[in-house]
């Protein structure tokens, strides 16, 4: 870990609990412009997947079936 980062972490540990919480929340936030890009990308993905379902291009499967398929594929790759 970089010395500067270690210094920041050590300094952060001296903060009061509520100040640490505020600092942690602030570090986790992304700026509004970047969040708008992320939201737009998710909207596009959701629209595309919904169109595929409604058009019949893909067939919906249950969560259990999806997990089963994923496990089978993973097992096949390990062989």
DALIN-V61175 format. One record per helix or strand of 3 or more residues. SS is the DSSP state (alpha for helix, beta for strand). FROM is the first residue (numbers start at 1). LEN is the number of residues. If there is no record, write none. Layout:
SS FROM LEN
SS FROM LEN
This chain:
alpha 3 10
alpha 17 12
alpha 32 24
alpha 63 16
